[in-house]
Amino acid sequence: MKRLTLPAAATSMVLLFSALPSWANEKVTVAWLPIMQTTAFYIAMHDKLFEKAGIDINAVKFENPNQIIDSLVSGQADVGAPGSAAGIAVLAESRFPGTFKVFGLQGGSIKYHRINDGLIVAKDSSIKSFADLKGKNMGQLPGIQWRTLARYMVRQSGLDPDKDVHMQDIATGLQVPSVVSGSVDATLSLEPVGSIAVADGEAKRALTNPAETLIADPFYSGVSLLTTKFIKERPETAKKVVAVLDEATRLANERFDQYRPVIADFTPIKPDQLPLVAQPYLRAWKDIDAEDIHSYQALVDVFEKEGVLKKPMDVKPMILNNNDFTK
């Protein structure tokens, strides 16, 4: 598979646009979720990279991954920040072809030493794997994406998700309290939930990166999204958004420790918990390669195997290309 044709360095683009006067700023609505995969967006906001590029951001926070995709499909948002649900985006694209373009991938990797997800249990729990969940309760993020992934991983562990495990949606901020209180026995959680659990000392990771183990390594459950409507109507502004988030992704990858304090401004992580926060695996548009696309395809294939997608779907056409800005 050949690498996609990608733009010049994002840094130079950001510098190019930084000279625009404030009155020329364009308004862009960005939907985002308070998870670690969204780190590049936090950095872009903190460092005022959008403002320097001549963009006024209307940042709309959601707690449910479905809501981000719904806001993009309905035209209420222009951009899905890094961390938008990769699987739900594909499901929406299958129903409304030509709606999205992907320009970034976020997740975790065992071989690259980056944590994305975990099976979270109480500190004194004997649960060590999905196989230990027979007859027990497990929570996951609300929405079809993590419900489907959870069912697949339970099935891969030899259990029937319809008979052996009681599965329920639990919002990000309630997952650790639910485990600690005993209302559920485990949660399949995205960072920073695992880091919060470890920092509080009342819960722990029974498994680290189960999706990377059972689905693909690296594993991408998050994507950065542009609507094609936004690209067609304001291509130059869309280019600026991509350039800013590519630059912010570079900063996140190269200077994560420097930017740790910024994470507390956007997520439930407390300042004293920041040293334990796991660094996510982030891929900028300019860096997406064949391995990344293969890994994204593996996630999409899970949705077909679980019957959520009715037929196979190729993710390659969803990846943003330079030509998309000229159509």
C-alpha positions in Angstrom: 0.0 0.0 0.0 1.4 3.4 -1.0 1.5 6.2 1.5 -1.1 8.9 0.9 0.1 12.2 -0.6 0.1 14.6 2.3 0.8 18.3 2.8 3.9 20.3 3.8 4.9 20.5 7.4 2.1 21.6 9.6 4.4 24.0 11.5 5.0 26.2 8.4 1.3 26.3 7.7 0.6 27.5 11.2 3.2 30.2 10.9 1.8 31.2 7.5 -1.6 31.8 8.9 -0.5 33.4 12.2 -0.2 36.9 10.6 -4.0 37.1 9.9 -5.7 40.0 11.8 -8.1 39.1 14.6 -11.1 40.5 12.7 -10.5 38.0 9.9 -10.9 35.0 12.2 -13.3 32.4 11.0 -15.6 30.6 13.4 -15.4 26.8 13.5 -17.4 24.5 15.8 -15.4 21.6 17.3 -17.1 18.7 19.1 -14.8 17.0 21.7 -14.8 14.3 24.4 -12.8 14.7 27.7 -10.4 11.7 27.1 -6.7 11.4 26.7 -7.0 10.8 22.9 -8.1 14.5 22.7 -4.8 15.7 24.0 -3.7 17.5 20.8 -6.9 19.6 20.9 -6.1 20.6 24.5 -2.7 21.7 23.5 -4.0 23.6 20.5 -6.4 25.5 22.7 -3.9 26.1 25.4 -1.2 27.4 23.0 -3.8 29.4 21.1 -2.8 27.7 17.9 -6.2 28.1 16.3 -6.3 31.8 17.2 -2.8 32.2 15.6 -4.1 30.5 12.5 -7.1 33.0 12.2 -9.7 30.7 13.7 -12.2 31.3 16.5 -13.1 27.9 18.0 -16.6 27.2 19.4 -15.6 24.1 21.5 -18.6 21.9 22.4 -17.9 19.3 25.0 -19.8 15.9 25.0 -19.7 13.0 27.4 -21.1 10.4 25.0 -19.2 9.5 21.8 -22.4 9.1 19.8 -23.2 12.8 20.4 -20.1 13.9 18.7 -20.9 12.0 15.5 -24.6 13.1 15.7 -23.5 16.8 15.9 -21.3 16.4 12.8 -24.0 14.5 10.7 -26.6 17.1 11.7 -24.3 20.0 10.7 -24.1 21.4 14.2 -20.3 20.9 14.3 -17.7 21.2 11.6 -14.9 19.2 13.2 -14.7 16.2 15.4 -11.7 16.7 17.7 -9.1 14.0 18.1 -10.8 11.2 20.1 -14.0 11.2 18.1 -15.4 7.6 17.9 -13.7 5.8 15.0 -16.2 3.1 14.8 -19.3 5.3 15.1 -17.9 7.5 12.3 -17.7 4.5 10.0 -21.3 3.4 10.9 -22.5 6.9 10.1 -20.5 7.0 6.9 -22.1 3.7 5.9 -25.6 5.3 6.3 -24.6 8.7 4.9 -21.8 8.1 2.4 -19.5 11.0 1.8 -20.1 12.7 5.2 -16.6 12.5 6.8 -12.9 12.6 6.2 -10.4 11.3 8.7 -7.3 13.3 9.3 -5.8 11.8 12.5 -5.8 8.6 14.5 -5.6 8.2 18.3 -5.4 5.2 20.5 -2.7 3.0 22.1 -0.1 0.4 21.3 1.7 -2.4 23.2 4.7 -2.3 20.9 5.0 1.5 21.1 4.4 1.5 24.9 1.2 3.7 24.8 -1.9 3.0 27.0 -5.3 3.6 25.6 -7.8 1.3 27.3 -8.1 -1.0 30.3 -10.3 -3.4 32.1 -10.8 -1.6 35.4 -11.7 -3.5 38.6 -11.7 -2.8 42.4 -8.4 -2.9 44.1 -9.2 -6.2 45.9 -11.0 -7.8 42.9 -9.8 -11.3 41.8 -10.8 -10.5 38.2 -7.8 -10.8 35.9 -9.4 -11.2 32.4 -12.7 -11.0 30.5 -13.0 -14.8 31.1 -13.4 -14.0 34.8 -16.5 -11.9 34.1 -18.9 -14.9 33.8 -22.1 -14.1 35.8 -20.8 -10.6 36.6 -21.6 -7.0 35.6 -19.4 -4.9 33.2 -19.7 -1.3 32.2 -18.4 0.5 29.1 -18.7 3.9 27.5 -22.2 4.7 26.3 -22.9 4.2 22.6 -22.6 1.5 19.9 -18.8 1.7 19.5 -17.6 0.5 22.9 -20.7 -1.7 23.4 -19.7 -3.5 20.2 -16.0 -3.7 21.1 -16.8 -4.9 24.6 -19.1 -7.7 23.2 -16.4 -8.7 20.7 -13.7 -8.9 23.4 -16.0 -10.9 25.8 -16.7 -13.3 22.9 -13.0 -13.6 22.1 -12.4 -14.6 25.7 -14.8 -17.6 25.4 -18.0 -16.1 26.9 -21.3 -15.3 25.4 -22.0 -11.5 25.8 -25.8 -12.1 25.7 -25.8 -14.8 28.4 -22.6 -14.8 30.4 -22.0 -11.1 31.2 -24.4 -8.3 32.1 -23.2 -5.3 30.1 -24.3 -1.7 30.7 -23.4 1.8 29.5 -21.6 4.0 32.1 -20.5 7.6 31.4 -16.7 8.3 31.7 -16.9 10.2 35.0 -19.0 7.5 36.7 -16.9 4.5 35.8 -14.4 4.4 38.6 -17.0 5.3 41.3 -19.2 2.5 39.9 -16.4 -0.1 40.3 -15.4 1.2 43.7 -19.0 1.1 45.0 -19.5 -2.4 43.6 -22.4 -1.5 41.3 -20.4 -3.1 38.6 -17.6 -5.6 38.8 -15.5 -4.1 36.0 -15.5 -1.4 33.3 -13.9 -1.4 29.9 -12.5 2.1 30.0 -10.6 4.6 28.0 -7.8 6.7 29.4 -7.7 8.7 31.7 -10.1 6.4 33.6 -7.4 3.8 34.2 -4.9 6.4 35.4 -7.5 7.9 37.7 -8.2 4.5 39.1 -4.5 3.8 39.8 -3.9 7.3 41.2 -6.9 7.0 43.7 -5.7 3.6 44.9 -9.2 2.3 45.1 -9.2 0.5 41.7 -6.7 -1.0 39.3 -6.2 -2.2 35.7 -6.9 -5.9 35.5 -5.9 -5.7 31.9 -3.9 -3.0 30.1 -4.7 -2.4 26.4 -7.0 -5.3 25.9 -8.2 -3.9 22.6 -4.6 -3.8 21.4 -4.2 -7.5 22.4 -7.5 -8.8 21.0 -8.1 -6.5 17.9 -5.0 -4.7 16.6 -1.7 -3.2 17.7 -1.7 -0.3 17.4 -5.4 0.1 18.1 -7.2 3.3 17.1 -10.6 3.9 18.7 -10.3 7.7 18.1 -10.1 9.7 15.0 -10.0 13.4 14.0 -12.9 14.3 11.6 -13.8 17.0 9.1 -17.3 17.0 7.6 -17.1 17.1 3.8 -19.6 19.9 3.9 -17.1 22.0 5.9 -14.3 21.1 3.4 -16.4 22.0 0.4 -17.7 25.2 1.8 -14.5 26.5 3.5 -11.6 24.5 2.1 -8.9 27.0 3.2 -10.3 27.1 6.8 -10.4 23.3 6.8 -6.7 23.2 5.8 -5.9 25.5 8.7 -7.7 23.2 11.2 -5.7 20.2 9.9 -2.4 22.1 10.0 -3.1 23.3 13.6 -4.0 19.8 14.9 -1.0 18.2 13.1 1.3 20.7 14.8 -0.5 20.1 18.2 -0.1 16.3 17.7 3.6 16.8 17.1 3.9 18.8 20.3 1.9 16.2 22.2 4.1 13.4 21.0 7.4 15.2 21.5 6.7 17.2 24.7 4.1 15.2 26.5 5.6 15.7 29.9 5.7 19.5 29.4 2.0 19.5 28.5 0.8 17.3 31.3 -0.6 20.2 33.3 -2.9 21.2 30.4 -4.7 17.9 30.6 -6.1 18.8 34.0 -7.9 21.8 32.5 -10.0 19.6 30.2 -10.4 16.1 31.8 -11.3 14.8 35.3 -7.6 14.3 36.1 -6.5 16.2 39.2 -3.2 18.1 39.2 -1.7 15.7 41.7 -2.6 12.7 39.5 -0.9 14.0 36.4 2.4 12.2 36.8 0.5 8.9 36.5 -1.4 9.8 33.3 -0.5 7.5 30.4 0.6 9.0 27.2 -1.7 8.2 24.2 -0.5 7.1 20.8 -1.4 9.9 18.4 -1.0 10.0 14.6 -1.1 13.2 12.7 -2.5 13.3 9.2 0.9 13.8 7.6 2.1 10.6 9.4 -0.7 8.2 8.6 0.8 5.1 6.9 -0.2 1.6 5.8 0.1 0.1 9.3 -2.3 2.8 10.6 -4.8 2.1 7.9 -4.6 -1.6 8.5 -5.2 -1.1 12.2 -8.2 1.1 11.6 -9.5 -1.5 9.2 -9.3 -4.1 11.9 -11.5 -2.1 14.2 -14.1 -1.7 11.4 -14.0 -5.4 10.7 -15.1 -6.0 14.3 -18.3 -4.1 13.6 -19.0 -6.4 10.6 -18.2 -9.5 12.7 -20.6 -8.4 15.4 -23.3 -7.7 12.8 -23.4 -4.0 13.3 -22.1 -3.3 9.8 -24.2 -5.3 7.3 -21.4 -5.6 4.8 -17.6 -5.1 4.6 -16.4 -1.5 4.5 -13.0 -0.2 3.3 -11.7 2.7 5.4 -9.2 4.0 2.8 -11.6 6.3 1.0 -12.4 7.9 4.3 -8.8 9.1 4.9 -8.4 12.8 3.9 -6.4 13.4 0.7 -5.1 16.7 -0.7 -7.5 16.3 -3.6 -10.4 16.6 -1.2 -9.7 20.3 -0.8 -10.1 21.0 -4.6 -13.3 18.9 -5.3 
